[in-house]
Amino acid sequence: MSDVIDSGSGKSAGMALNTSERVHPSHSRLIAFATPSTFGESFDDDDPLILTQSGSLPEIGRWSFEIGTAFLEILAGRRRPAQIAERCHPVVMRQLLLRSGRESEVGKIQRLHHDMPFDGLCESVATVRFSGRVRPLIIRAEGINGRWLCTALKLMP
């Protein structure tokens, strides 16, 4: 489990954390990934959200490519949103249900770039080609309860 640490002051708000493993070396002042995205929802104490280190999770490159491809197929109406429900936060699923079938074609992922600012948190961007036009696809994944959970999925205009 991780904790909040202000790398500028080195002060922690709870459990101990090795900052050399958590803080991205290119950032001088960060607050480490401490709590999963809840979007304001509360959870029972008997069903806590447990942060998971990336070493215990599936390989992020393949996972991001698969969820990105499924998302593009859902936007084009070629796949049902329920097929990725387990991989997405409920708020992300609601947004996806509203946008399902709105694209006229299935985009093709050309490149996929990842940044892991903290262990168990991955921010990815994919370049997606739509008949001569390239658009970015943003994916945020958090390691929760032993699996990657998509907490942001957006195709930019």
Buried (B, 14 or more C-beta within 10 A) or exposed (E): EBBBBBBEEEEBEEEEBEBEEBBBEEEEEBEBBBEBBEEEEEEEEEEEBEBBEBEEBEEBEEBBBEBBBBBBBBBBEEBEBEEBEEBBBEBBBEBBEEBBEEBEEBBEBEEBEBEBBBBBBBBBBBBBBBEEEEBEBBBBBBBBEEBBBBBBBEBEE
